Amino acid sequence: MPGFASLAMINLDAEDPAALATFYSQVLGWDVLHSGAEYAMIGDGSMSIGFGKVPGYSAPGWPEETAPKRYHLDLYVDDLDKAEEQAVALGATRPAEQPTPERWRVLLDPAGHPFDLCLRS
């Protein structure tokens, strides 16, 4: 069935949009297209991710969710250990619980959103 819309971009809630844009621009190698106190955006020329300030933002936590998880990104990588090391150096954290660490790693971005580094295979 053909769709009637196309994905324009993804927007994520944040306490500090500029900081989260910087983090993901470094993880993905994308350009920061806009960076302000209320909103920031990164892109690669075909896809964009926006980060909007939400007053009173609270991270969902993982695996014990203190607030509902709103989304998570799956990112393909060639080397899990190396990618995890690089993401942590940029400010990500690694929760103790890892469901399938030989296939993917769950990390938390600087705002507390979970994201997965997945083996490209």
C-alpha positions in Angstrom: 0.0 0.0 0.0 1.6 3.3 -1.0 1.8 5.9 1.7 0.5 9.4 1.6 3.2 11.1 3.6 7.0 11.0 3.9 9.1 11.4 7.0 10.4 15.0 7.3 12.5 14.6 10.4 12.5 13.3 14.0 12.2 15.6 17.0 13.4 14.7 20.4 12.6 16.2 23.8 15.5 17.7 25.7 16.5 19.8 28.6 19.5 21.3 26.7 18.8 21.1 22.9 22.2 22.5 21.9 24.1 20.0 24.0 22.1 17.0 22.7 22.6 18.2 19.1 26.3 18.4 19.7 26.4 14.9 21.1 24.4 13.3 18.2 26.3 15.3 15.6 29.5 13.8 16.8 28.1 10.3 17.1 26.6 10.4 13.6 29.0 12.7 11.9 26.2 15.1 10.9 26.3 18.9 10.7 24.7 21.1 13.3 22.2 23.0 11.2 20.8 25.2 14.1 21.7 25.5 17.7 19.8 27.7 20.2 18.5 27.6 23.7 15.0 26.4 22.7 15.7 24.3 19.7 18.6 22.7 17.8 18.9 20.6 14.7 21.4 18.3 13.0 21.3 16.8 9.5 23.2 14.9 6.8 21.5 16.4 3.8 18.7 13.9 3.5 17.5 13.4 7.1 17.4 15.7 10.2 16.9 15.3 13.9 15.6 18.2 15.9 15.9 18.7 19.7 13.3 20.8 21.4 13.5 22.3 24.9 10.8 20.9 27.2 10.5 22.6 30.6 10.8 20.2 33.4 12.2 17.5 31.1 12.7 14.2 32.9 14.8 11.3 31.4 13.0 8.0 31.1 15.8 6.0 32.6 16.5 2.5 31.6 15.9 -0.3 32.3 13.9 1.0 35.3 11.8 3.6 33.6 11.1 6.5 35.9 9.2 8.3 33.2 7.7 6.7 30.0 10.3 6.0 27.3 9.4 8.3 24.3 11.7 6.7 21.7 15.0 5.1 21.1 17.3 5.2 18.2 19.0 2.1 16.7 22.4 3.0 15.1 24.4 0.6 13.0 28.1 0.2 13.8 30.9 -2.1 12.5 32.6 -2.6 15.9 30.5 -2.6 19.1 33.4 -2.2 21.5 34.9 0.7 19.6 31.6 2.5 19.0 30.6 2.1 22.7 34.0 3.5 23.7 33.6 6.5 21.4 30.0 7.2 22.5 31.0 7.1 26.2 33.9 9.5 25.5 31.3 11.9 24.0 29.1 11.7 27.1 27.0 8.6 26.8 26.6 6.2 29.8 26.3 2.4 29.8 23.6 1.0 32.0 24.5 -2.3 33.7 21.7 -4.2 32.1 22.5 -5.3 28.6 19.9 -7.7 27.0 22.1 -9.0 24.2 25.5 -7.3 24.4 27.1 -9.5 21.7 24.6 -8.1 19.2 23.8 -4.6 20.5 24.6 -2.3 23.3 22.1 0.0 25.1 23.6 3.3 26.0 22.0 6.5 27.5 22.7 9.8 25.8 23.6 12.9 27.9 19.8 13.6 28.4 19.1 10.1 29.5 17.4 8.8 26.4 18.3 5.2 25.6 19.8 4.4 22.2 21.2 1.2 20.8 24.5 0.6 19.0 23.7 -2.4 16.7 26.1 -4.6 14.8 25.8 -4.0 11.1 25.3 -7.5 9.6 
